[in-house]
């Protein structure tokens, strides 16, 4: 359980930090990037409260992924494709959490996707 808490905490912090530079492109990009950053911050808050509820945490990530994907679609282009990739990682993260087998999700993939999101938002 300790490794699980560390992985979730690391992923949440990486996602928020990685999305922090969003919003420097055109107006659609700015709005989408700001909304994605806000969504990741929300997941951070909820996720740390759900650390002992893997199914609830998985739903938080799945719902967040849907929101990230929808915001990316509003911007289009690189922001959309990068948001889709981040959403895919978030969905996989949630699936791993809800499997119940104690497997720790891949924090590196989440970090990489978050960094790419930041780059797309510049």
Secondary structure, 3 states (H helix, E strand, C coil): CHHHHHHHHHHHHHHHHHHCCCCCCCHHHHHHHHHHHHHHHHHHHHHHHCCCCHHHHHHHHHHHHHHHHHHHHHHCHHHHHHHHHHHHHHHHHHHHHHCCCCCCCCHHHHHHHHHHHHHHCC
